[in-house]
C-alpha cells in the first residue's frame, strides 16, 4: 500500500535529493546516511544506516509531548543550524515492499533527559530503537491503535528514488523562519528561494504564502524586524 511520509531537510540538501543539482560522489534521492543502532536485525553485524522522517508534517505527538517536551524544539533547532532554509519534502513509499519502519524515538530521547545517564545507556537506547522497529503498515493499522509510540519516527533502510519525492505544498518551518528572522537572515532566505535550485518546485507554496503575507521581497536597509 502506498503511504506518504515527510522529511525535513535544508534547501541545499533538498535540491540534491530531488536531482536539481549535483555534487561529486553524492546521489539523488533519499539515501540512508545516518548510522544509528547496533545489530538492528539478526543478520546485521554493523551499524545500520538509515533515512529518518515523520508520519505527519507537524506531528502532534512530538510537538505536544509531556514526557519529552524539548525533543521537537531540539529537532527544529538542529534542522535550522545551517541557516539555509528548512524544506519539507513529501515522499511516497510502498509499505508492503519498501524497507520502511516506524521506531519510537523516545527510546533514544529517554537517556538524554536523564542527567545521570552515560554513553553506554545512550548506546543501549539507540540499539533498542532499531531492534524494536515495526513495519510501517503494521504500525499504522495495528500498533498505533494498541500502544502508539511516544515519538514515532519513520526509518527508511534503503534508498528512495527522487521520482517518488516532491516539495510539499506547505512549508511550516520555512514560514516560521521567515517570520522570526531579522532583515539580514530574511533577505538571505528570500534570495535563496528566489534564485535557488527549487524555484519551480516551491512556486505553489510561494504563491499561497504571498497571497496571505504579501510579496516575498528583499527588504531595504533599515530597522531589523524580529
Phi, psi and omega in degrees: 000136180279135178226153176257134174235169190231140186222121176269139177204175179281161179301315178297319180292324178298321179293327175290314182301320183274000178076021180274344171213161183233153173221141181304132176083357181247135181262156173280167183092177175272109184251122178306125184220347181258122182275131179202136175084118180268137180050060182289334181230156183305328183270355183264136179235021180216172178297134181272133174263145184209164167252142185243148180207193184229157178280340181222155177299318177231087187290119180301321183297334177274314187291322181242067182247112183288331182283324180230071189290341183263351190295317179294317180297321178295317178300313180298318179299314181296324178293329186270356185303321182289344178058029181258354186103127183262116186256137177262121177255146174247132181234142177261125178239157173259109187291349181263336184242335180278153176277074183239128185229172171237131176240161179263101181300340178301331178295330177275323184288327186308310179297332180290336178272351180260111183295342181267357183289153179239185184298322181295322178292321178293320178296320179296323177296321178293320178296317180296322179302311183287325183287339182255021177299144178242132176308141186309311183295322178297320180294315184291328184260340184232297188300318183299327180283326183281303184208085182300145179294153178298312180227080183295130181228132179281136180235119180249119187263354179232158178301144176244121186292155185298328183293349178255014183232143180211160173288129182287151185286348174245145182225073187296318181288323177297317178295323177295321178296318178295322183288330188246010178269149171289176186301316183298312181292320180298319178296322179297314178297316181299319178298315180296322181286336183269326186239005183280190186283342187249029182302312182293317182294329181269355186298321177299317177296314184298320179300315179294320180297316183287330175297327182271324189244357184092170184302141176269099187233159173293126182277141178286159182299137182173202181293133179294139174259145182229000000 
